[in-house]
Amino acid sequence: MLDPSVLFEYGPDDSYLFDKETLAFALFYVSPFESSEEKLEHLRAIERDLLFEFQPYVDYYPWYYRPIEFKLYEDYEGHSFIYGQLVYGDYINDLWLVTSLLFNFSFRDNNLYIKVFDQDGEFLLIEGFEKIPRWLMNARTSANRIWINCWNIWAIPEDFMKGQSLTMEDSLKFLSKSYYKMENCTDLTDYLSMKIVDKYPKEVLENSFVETVTVSRPVFQFIAENPNYLCNAALNFQMECVFPDGPESQWKFPKSFYKTDDAVDVKVRVSVLAHLYLKQYGQNSELEKGNMLTRSLDKFVSEDDTLKLNWNNSESSVSEYNEEIEKDMLQKELLRYTILRDSIRSKEPDLDKDKNHHEQISVDAEKGKEILRKLQKFMGEDENGNEEADHFVDAEEQFKKDIEREGGNDISEDDFFEFFCKEALHLKDEDLEKVRYDEPEFDDEYDDGDDILSIPPSDNDEIDVLSNLLDSLKAEDGNPGPVSTFLRSLGMDPDTLEK
């Protein structure tokens, strides 16, 4: 159910605007020199064009929950505008698909200004925070300042109601009188265009899959007579459910829907989330996948009374229906309108790559813990007494005596480092070389920022050990000591660690 009131209620104190992850958007026609009726006529034409733009996706795209909805409001709070919503849930591709379509649609008219936000607020600023001025990073000053117009992202300047966020009324008032003072966010536009807008619709087409399921003939007729997105939405709904299924007597499907004595193989198009769900729990059996889909559909349509469903028997044959699904009518339409140049094939997600990446991180972490345990023993803070720590101290004293016998020359850090690794940490020659020259390797997507900010309390003692180690093992003149050199060779910055 569309509710444009959120447009005029949204402000910096609204931490959560919708019950579910939802994209909201509004299109305003800003022309100070035209009458209200003239602007309304422009909006009516824009609504027709927008419907034409989205129609192939509404008809054929496997939406996460429901297709995009929008409506022209001719007089709401004294304004005329088009308002729309999309529940994208756990599938952010739906959000970026619609955003990219709206961004490209913004060239339709120079006077067309488009506002987009989601349950968290100004998601364009959140996504491109590295490319915006500092004052826009503050949620308390950035609300309702960002607009899309003519393939660009624009901001109402900071000096307008400085230090404050704007209401929609404030924002529209500025547009109507001072639109020529808008600041062009060029860096943000370029960044989002390259990272997001240019990737769609290709990204969602690569993540669209055809599944074969075995269902009863009545279930096939139900699927064939209802919108294409319904199967995908039902599977996503099932994945979201945290409570066990209720009694089937409360559901809408009759018992005949569950009988498989007259089962048929049906093709359904789903997004990658539902594809992986069927792949994991369907046991590679079309019948098991069909049972999962039947139960998911039954539960979905039974718990959502707002769905408009057709319960009539379909006149389509199974073969005709399957052939249409295989053709991918969405791509066919996009190719016809030259939105696509070539067909896009589904791209199976590489789950093994992520698995191997995390396994490698775990191995590296264990190596680090082992070195830390040895350092704890070196500091005499081992759990089993100081016997091992005494060994380290004795080894260091022996090394000093050997140096004195050879002439009393100063101990070089390289010599001590080699001695410390071999005698105290018991590293072999090949391990020593690895410690000296190996750098940790991570792929381009690895980001340890979250790890730095989320050190569990149980690790505090280990951090203290390292801090004490650095404090106590500096040279007498205050310069970094040999153990600092050792830690640097492991890729650790003693100065940063101390801080």
Protein Blocks (a to p, Z undefined) as FASTA:
>chain_A
ZZfklmmmgcfklmbfbfbdcdddddddddfkbcfklmmmmmmmmmmmmmmmmmmmmmmp
ccfkbccdddddfbgghiacddddddekjalklmmmmmmmmmmmmmmpmkbccddddfko
paklmmmmmmccfklmpmklmgokacceehiacdddfkloghiacdfklmmmmmmmmmmm
pccdfklmmmmmmmmmmmpcklmmmmgccddddddfklmmmmmmpcfklmmmmmmmmmmp
mbdcddfklpmbdfklmpcklgccddddddfklmmmmmmmnoopaklmmmmmmmmmmmmm
mmmmkbccdfbdcfbdfklmmmmmmnommlmmmmmnomafbdcddddddfklmmmmmmmm
mmmmmmmmmmmmmmmmmnopafnbjklmmmmmmmmmmmmmmmmmnnopacdfklmmmmmm
mmmnopafklmmmmmmpccdddfkbccklmmmmccfklmmmmmmmmmmmmmmccfkopac
fklmmmmmnopafklmmZZ
